[in-house]
């Protein structure tokens, strides 16, 4: 009987391993293809096998990315870092304050407000692009950094961030700790900044990562509100270059190499913040 159970457990573990291995391959296959394609010349892209390397010229392709079109790619990359970094930071703070307020304060209509915010998850961001453009045009915010930054703080993962912050605050922030801070004479803002933010740090890192990726990959909003090419994010810039490939086929290798470079900040941000997320979750588990 024991041998049968061990055999079944081993088979289950083997099937689980194979399943997750296939799942990892499914997600990593496009990345592998992009890496391989970014190392090829234009003739090699059409004359060699798409899943294997040919004449390696990755560094030349990357150099051409940063020199092509008067070096606009560097500006686009910086713009994306500004939009995603500041937008995710501001959106995370807004979600933290809103989630904490909805979790720990009692006021009339609290559940209705939360239901309204949660309903925003069902609204596709593309539906909001035109109303945002009309509003920004009246406020003379189109074709500016603020025209992308301010909507990104709310639209890109905002409702989900508020939901996650509320759930985490209800579970992890004890009311006794808040009352102790009030008894000591601390104001609500000081309690939030010195106590609550530290306790909620694992959830805030998760919210930041979600919003950073969403804003970095955002395409439609910058397309609608930005006309100046120097203000474009890297996603919109690469799309514009891709449109030239019909007339200039050599642009294809530049777009591929640029796409590879554009994914590196996402990888760097995720792995650099992963340890803080893991440390926060571990600390919470030990405390519990």
LOPA-967023 format. One record per residue (C-alpha): residue number from 1; residue in three letters; y, z, x. Coordinates in nm, 2 decimals, padded with zeros to 4 digits. Layout:
N
   seq   type        y        z        x
   NUM    ALA        Y        Z        X
...
***
This chain:
288
   seq   type        y        z        x
     1    UNK    00.00    00.00    00.00
     2    UNK    00.24    00.09    00.28
     3    UNK    00.16   -00.23    00.46
     4    UNK    00.23   -00.43    00.15
     5    UNK    00.57   -00.26    00.10
     6    UNK    00.66   -00.32    00.47
     7    UNK    00.56   -00.69    00.43
     8    UNK    00.78   -00.73    00.12
     9    UNK    01.07   -00.55    00.29
    10    UNK    01.04   -00.78    00.59
    11    UNK    01.02   -01.09    00.37
    12    UNK    01.33   -00.97    00.18
    13    UNK    01.52   -00.91    00.50
    14    UNK    01.42   -01.25    00.63
    15    UNK    01.53   -01.42    00.31
    16    UNK    01.86   -01.23    00.32
    17    UNK    01.92   -01.33    00.68
    18    UNK    01.84   -01.70    00.61
    19    UNK    02.07   -01.69    00.30
    20    UNK    02.37   -01.55    00.49
    21    UNK    02.30   -01.78    00.79
    22    UNK    02.32   -02.08    00.55
    23    UNK    02.63   -01.94    00.40
    24    UNK    02.80   -01.89    00.74
    25    UNK    02.70   -02.25    00.83
    26    UNK    02.85   -02.38    00.51
    27    UNK    03.19   -02.22    00.59
    28    UNK    03.19   -02.29    00.96
    29    UNK    03.08   -02.65    00.94
    30    UNK    03.43   -02.79    00.85
    31    UNK    03.57   -02.58    01.14
    32    UNK    03.31   -02.73    01.38
    33    UNK    03.39   -03.08    01.26
    34    UNK    03.77   -03.02    01.31
    35    UNK    03.71   -02.89    01.66
    36    UNK    03.49   -03.20    01.75
    37    UNK    03.74   -03.45    01.59
    38    UNK    04.03   -03.29    01.77
    39    UNK    03.88   -03.37    02.11
    40    UNK    03.85   -03.74    02.05
    41    UNK    04.07   -04.04    02.10
    42    UNK    04.16   -04.27    01.82
    43    UNK    03.89   -04.53    01.90
    44    UNK    03.63   -04.26    01.94
    45    UNK    03.70   -04.13    01.60
    46    UNK    03.57   -04.44    01.44
    47    UNK    03.31   -04.56    01.70
    48    UNK    03.13   -04.23    01.79
    49    UNK    02.92   -03.99    01.59
    50    UNK    03.14   -03.76    01.38
    51    UNK    02.95   -03.44    01.46
    52    UNK    02.93   -03.47    01.84
    53    UNK    03.18   -03.49    02.12
    54    UNK    03.28   -03.81    02.30
    55    UNK    03.55   -03.85    02.57
    56    UNK    03.71   -03.50    02.58
    57    UNK    04.08   -03.52    02.55
    58    UNK    04.17   -03.21    02.35
    59    UNK    04.45   -03.10    02.57
    60    UNK    04.61   -03.45    02.57
    61    UNK    04.60   -03.45    02.19
    62    UNK    04.75   -03.10    02.17
    63    UNK    05.03   -03.21    02.41
    64    UNK    05.10   -03.51    02.19
    65    UNK    05.12   -03.29    01.89
    66    UNK    05.40   -03.09    02.04
    67    UNK    05.59   -03.39    02.17
    68    UNK    05.54   -03.63    01.87
    69    UNK    05.84   -03.68    01.64
    70    UNK    06.09   -03.51    01.87
    71    UNK    05.88   -03.20    01.89
    72    UNK    05.91   -03.10    01.53
    73    UNK    05.57   -02.94    01.52
    74    UNK    05.69   -02.63    01.72
    75    UNK    05.97   -02.58    01.46
    76    UNK    05.72   -02.62    01.17
    77    UNK    05.49   -02.37    01.33
    78    UNK    05.77   -02.12    01.37
    79    UNK    05.88   -02.18    01.01
    80    UNK    05.53   -02.10    00.89
    81    UNK    05.52   -01.78    01.09
    82    UNK    05.85   -01.68    00.94
    83    UNK    05.75   -01.76    00.58
    84    UNK    05.40   -01.61    00.61
    85    UNK    05.49   -01.31    00.82
    86    UNK    05.81   -01.19    00.64
    87    UNK    05.68   -01.30    00.30
    88    UNK    05.35   -01.12    00.34
    89    UNK    05.53   -00.81    00.48
    90    UNK    05.78   -00.80    00.19
    91    UNK    05.51   -00.88   -00.07
    92    UNK    05.29   -00.60    00.06
    93    UNK    05.57   -00.35    00.04
    94    UNK    05.65   -00.46   -00.32
    95    UNK    05.28   -00.44   -00.42
    96    UNK    05.25   -00.10   -00.26
    97    UNK    05.55    00.05   -00.44
    98    UNK    05.46   -00.11   -00.77
    99    UNK    05.09   -00.01   -00.74
   100    UNK    05.17    00.35   -00.64
   101    UNK    05.43    00.38   -00.92
   102    UNK    05.19    00.25   -01.18
   103    UNK    04.91    00.48   -01.05
   104    UNK    05.10    00.81   -01.02
   105    UNK    05.39    00.81   -01.25
   106    UNK    05.37    00.84   -01.63
   107    UNK    05.63    00.65   -01.83
   108    UNK    05.64    00.47   -02.17
   109    UNK    05.49    00.12   -02.16
   110    UNK    05.31    00.17   -01.83
   111    UNK    04.99    00.01   -01.93
   112    UNK    05.18   -00.28   -02.09
   113    UNK    05.37   -00.34   -01.77
   114    UNK    05.05   -00.34   -01.57
   115    UNK    04.88   -00.57   -01.82
   116    UNK    05.17   -00.81   -01.79
   117    UNK    05.15   -00.81   -01.41
   118    UNK    04.78   -00.85   -01.41
   119    UNK    04.82   -01.15   -01.65
   120    UNK    05.01   -01.32   -01.37
   121    UNK    04.67   -01.36   -01.18
   122    UNK    04.58   -01.62   -01.45
   123    UNK    04.90   -01.82   -01.40
   124    UNK    04.85   -02.10   -01.13
   125    UNK    05.14   -02.09   -00.88
   126    UNK    05.20   -02.46   -00.92
   127    UNK    05.31   -02.40   -01.28
   128    UNK    05.59   -02.18   -01.15
   129    UNK    05.72   -02.43   -00.90
   130    UNK    05.95   -02.61   -01.14
   131    UNK    06.10   -02.30   -01.30
   132    UNK    06.15   -02.16   -00.95
   133    UNK    06.33   -02.48   -00.84
   134    UNK    06.56   -02.48   -01.14
   135    UNK    06.65   -02.12   -01.09
   136    UNK    06.71   -02.16   -00.72
   137    UNK    06.92   -02.47   -00.78
   138    UNK    07.15   -02.27   -00.99
   139    UNK    07.17   -02.00   -00.72
   140    UNK    07.22   -02.26   -00.44
   141    UNK    06.90   -02.14   -00.27
   142    UNK    06.72   -02.47   -00.24
   143    UNK    06.67   -02.61    00.11
   144    UNK    06.70   -02.27    00.27
   145    UNK    06.46   -02.02    00.42
   146    UNK    06.52   -01.78    00.13
   147    UNK    06.42   -02.05   -00.12
   148    UNK    06.06   -02.02    00.01
   149    UNK    06.06   -01.65    00.13
   150    UNK    06.17   -01.48   -00.19
   151    UNK    05.92   -01.65   -00.43
   152    UNK    05.64   -01.61   -00.18
   153    UNK    05.68   -01.24   -00.19
   154    UNK    05.60   -01.23   -00.56
   155    UNK    05.40   -01.54   -00.64
   156    UNK    05.16   -01.56   -00.35
   157    UNK    04.90   -01.29   -00.44
   158    UNK    05.16   -01.05   -00.59
   159    UNK    04.98   -00.96   -00.91
   160    UNK    04.65   -00.92   -00.72
   161    UNK    04.82   -00.70   -00.46
   162    UNK    04.97   -00.48   -00.73
   163    UNK    04.63   -00.44   -00.89
   164    UNK    04.46   -00.35   -00.56
   165    UNK    04.74   -00.11   -00.46
   166    UNK    04.72    00.07   -00.80
   167    UNK    04.34    00.10   -00.79
   168    UNK    04.35    00.23   -00.43
   169    UNK    04.63    00.47   -00.49
   170    UNK    04.45    00.62   -00.79
   171    UNK    04.14    00.68   -00.59
   172    UNK    04.28    00.78   -00.24
   173    UNK    04.61    00.96   -00.30
   174    UNK    04.55    01.31   -00.44
   175    UNK    04.81    01.45   -00.68
   176    UNK    04.79    01.78   -00.51
   177    UNK    04.92    01.63   -00.19
   178    UNK    05.22    01.48   -00.37
   179    UNK    05.30    01.81   -00.54
   180    UNK    05.28    01.99   -00.20
   181    UNK    05.53    01.74   -00.06
   182    UNK    05.77    01.80   -00.36
   183    UNK    05.74    02.18   -00.32
   184    UNK    05.83    02.14    00.05
   185    UNK    06.15    01.97   -00.06
   186    UNK    06.06    01.61    00.02
   187    UNK    06.21    01.34   -00.19
   188    UNK    06.00    01.07   -00.36
   189    UNK    06.10    00.80   -00.11
   190    UNK    06.01    01.03    00.19
   191    UNK    05.67    01.11    00.03
   192    UNK    05.60    00.74   -00.02
   193    UNK    05.70    00.64    00.33
   194    UNK    05.55    00.93    00.53
   195    UNK    05.24    01.02    00.33
   196    UNK    05.14    00.75    00.08
   197    UNK    05.18    00.45    00.31
   198    UNK    04.95    00.61    00.57
   199    UNK    04.68    00.69    00.31
   200    UNK    04.70    00.34    00.16
   201    UNK    04.70    00.16    00.50
   202    UNK    04.35    00.00    00.45
   203    UNK    04.45   -00.15    00.12
   204    UNK    04.79   -00.26    00.26
   205    UNK    04.62   -00.44    00.55
   206    UNK    04.40   -00.62    00.30
   207    UNK    04.69   -00.72    00.08
   208    UNK    04.89   -00.84    00.38
   209    UNK    04.60   -01.06    00.50
   210    UNK    04.56   -01.21    00.15
   211    UNK    04.93   -01.28    00.12
   212    UNK    04.96   -01.41    00.48
   213    UNK    04.68   -01.67    00.42
   214    UNK    04.82   -01.77    00.08
   215    UNK    05.17   -01.82    00.21
   216    UNK    05.06   -02.00    00.52
   217    UNK    04.85   -02.25    00.32
   218    UNK    05.13   -02.28    00.05
   219    UNK    05.22   -02.65    00.01
   220    UNK    05.37   -02.72   -00.33
   221    UNK    05.65   -02.47   -00.33
   222    UNK    05.80   -02.59    00.00
   223    UNK    05.75   -02.95   -00.11
   224    UNK    05.96   -02.88   -00.42
   225    UNK    06.25   -02.67   -00.28
   226    UNK    06.29   -02.81    00.08
   227    UNK    06.44   -03.14    00.18
   228    UNK    06.54   -03.07    00.54
   229    UNK    06.24   -03.15    00.77
   230    UNK    06.35   -02.88    01.01
   231    UNK    06.27   -02.62    00.74
   232    UNK    05.93   -02.74    00.65
   233    UNK    05.62   -02.53    00.71
   234    UNK    05.34   -02.68    00.92
   235    UNK    05.13   -02.77    00.61
   236    UNK    05.40   -02.99    00.47
   237    UNK    05.48   -03.14    00.81
   238    UNK    05.11   -03.24    00.87
   239    UNK    05.10   -03.39    00.53
   240    UNK    05.40   -03.60    00.61
   241    UNK    05.25   -03.72    00.93
   242    UNK    04.92   -03.80    00.75
   243    UNK    05.12   -04.04    00.53
   244    UNK    05.21   -04.24    00.84
   245    UNK    04.85   -04.30    00.94
   246    UNK    04.83   -04.61    00.72
   247    UNK    05.08   -04.78    00.94
   248    UNK    05.01   -04.60    01.27
   249    UNK    04.64   -04.52    01.30
   250    UNK    04.70   -04.32    01.62
   251    UNK    04.87   -04.05    01.42
   252    UNK    04.53   -03.95    01.28
   253    UNK    04.42   -03.78    01.61
   254    UNK    04.76   -03.60    01.62
   255    UNK    04.72   -03.47    01.27
   256    UNK    04.37   -03.35    01.35
   257    UNK    04.48   -03.17    01.66
   258    UNK    04.78   -03.03    01.48
   259    UNK    04.55   -02.90    01.20
   260    UNK    04.34   -02.72    01.46
   261    UNK    04.64   -02.56    01.62
   262    UNK    04.77   -02.46    01.27
   263    UNK    04.45   -02.27    01.20
   264    UNK    04.48   -02.06    01.52
   265    UNK    04.75   -01.82    01.39
   266    UNK    04.53   -01.74    01.09
   267    UNK    04.24   -01.66    01.32
   268    UNK    04.45   -01.45    01.55
   269    UNK    04.61   -01.25    01.26
   270    UNK    04.28   -01.18    01.10
   271    UNK    04.10   -01.06    01.41
   272    UNK    04.40   -00.86    01.54
   273    UNK    04.43   -00.67    01.21
   274    UNK    04.05   -00.64    01.14
   275    UNK    04.02   -00.34    01.37
   276    UNK    04.30   -00.15    01.18
   277    UNK    04.13   -00.23    00.85
   278    UNK    03.79   -00.11    00.98
   279    UNK    03.95    00.20    01.14
   280    UNK    04.12    00.29    00.81
   281    UNK    03.81    00.24    00.60
   282    UNK    03.61    00.45    00.85
   283    UNK    03.87    00.73    00.84
   284    UNK    03.87    00.73    00.47
   285    UNK    03.49    00.75    00.46
   286    UNK    03.49    01.05    00.70
   287    UNK    03.76    01.23    00.51
   288    UNK    03.57    01.18    00.18
***
